Structures are given as structure tokens and as C-alpha cells.
Amino acid sequence: MNSLITISIEQGLIFAVLAMGVFITYKILDFPDLTVEGSFPLGAFAFAKFVTLGIEPFTSTILAFFVGVVAGAVTYWLHIRMRIAAILAGILTMTLLYSVNLRINGKANIPLYNDPSVFDYGNELVVLLIIVFIIKILMDKFLKTEIGYLLVATGDNESVVKGLGVDSNRYKLLGLTLSNGLVAVSGALMGQSQGFSDINMGTSIIVSGLASIIIGDTILKSVTKIKGTTRAILGAISYKLIGGLAIDLGFAPTDLKAISAVIVIVFIGYNNLPFLKLKRREE
């Protein structure tokens, strides 16, 4: 049981990076970005390519971030420049990335057991805690800058940003690229953790990201001073712990996708209960 909890927390920390990426598009920009289903495995495949070329694993993980940035830029270009609906732009980029991921290394599954990883530098849980903490601090500091405030304002009320004489599209580009860069880092960490990169590892990953955010918002809704990044991190860990508990109770690993969907349904349904909505209005 203890090993299951440890593994669930480790997986939760990897998903925390994913959740912080999805937080930018889903919570800040209110942008339904499905690119993440392609940029998650993209990060893993990019890492595999860089590390097999002899590049140090931390550097390979950072490079995976910039590859994810390109994926977000493609979605931006399709949505803003080609005037394609947001959700369709993400789906098209995701579809393109499926072939790109296969092209990067020439096959659908890349073993990484014999290659160096960031976890060679210490205990996996400790390394992940440090990485997640650094990303969270950097994100929180960024969101307090003028550019960060304008990014948030673009999601809250785009017309106000335009009224300031600022091109709001620049901040959409920033949000999409930063989001998919973080998602790619999460994918790179997942590949290193499980010892391989697989073409299907991004399937339904958007559900995991949204579940993490929804769970974090639900369990911490009464605590207003906690930052969105912290909610995303705690939500991701809680999400993986719930999944680990389900496995411990006898569910098969093949049931995890269904369990993920049920978790999202339960938490969204709970938030939409009439008496809770009435309570919020009274507050």
C-alpha cells in the first residue's frame, strides 16, 4: 500500500506539471485546447530523441519544453490566422502531431531504460518535488508581472485589453505556447519515469489535466488565498491518489480511463448541485 501511495504521488507530481499547463488555457484564457493530447507525447518523443543524441537529460527536458512551445504556436496560427474554431484548431494540431511524433524517432515506442534521466540525480520523488516547486514559483512570479496580468486580463475580458491599445492575440499566443511547453515537459518526465515513450500516452490526457484542476478547485474552494497553481498541483496529486485507491480496491489498470471520466463527472456534478450554487450566491 505504501509503495502504491508513493507511486501515485510521483505520478501526481508529473501530472501537476500537466495541470499547470492546462490551467493556463482552461482557467486563464478560457481556451478549450486539445493540442495537449499531442504535445504530451511530443515532449516524451522529443526527450527520447535528444537524450539518445547524447544530450544531458535536464537539457533534453528543457529542449522538450521548446518543442511543445512550437506545438502551441501551430494551434495559435490555425485559430487566429486561419480563423479556425479553437477546439477544431487544437484537434487539427493534435492530429498533425501524431505523425510528427512517429517521425521523430521512426517508431511508435521508444525504450528509455538504458538512457540517462533526470531521476539519476536523486530519489524520483525528491527530484519531482524540486521540479514542480521551481515551475510553480516561476509561474506565480510570471503571473504577477505586467505581461502576466495582461495574459489574465485577456482571458477575463479581451475587450478591456484591446481598449488599452494592446494586441490581445499576442497574449493568446503566449498562453498557448507556455501551456503546451509545460505539457511537453510533463510528457518528458512521464517518459523518463515509466522508462519508455509511446505514441498513445497522450490519449485522453486532457481529461487528466481538467480533472486535476476541477478536483483542486473543489477541495479548496473555501480557501480563497491559495493560488491557482497550488490548486492544480494538489488536485493532480489527489487525482492520482484516487486512481491508485481504485486499483488497490480491485479495479483493473484497463479501467483507469473510465475511472478518470467518472472522477470528472462526479466532481463537476457535485459543483453543479443546486444547493451549492445557492450557497455561493449567498456568500
Summary of the structure (lengths in Angstrom):
residues: 283
radius of gyration: 18.6
end to end distance: 40.5
largest distance: 59.6
contacts: 997
relative contact order: 0.19
helix: 78%
strand: 2%
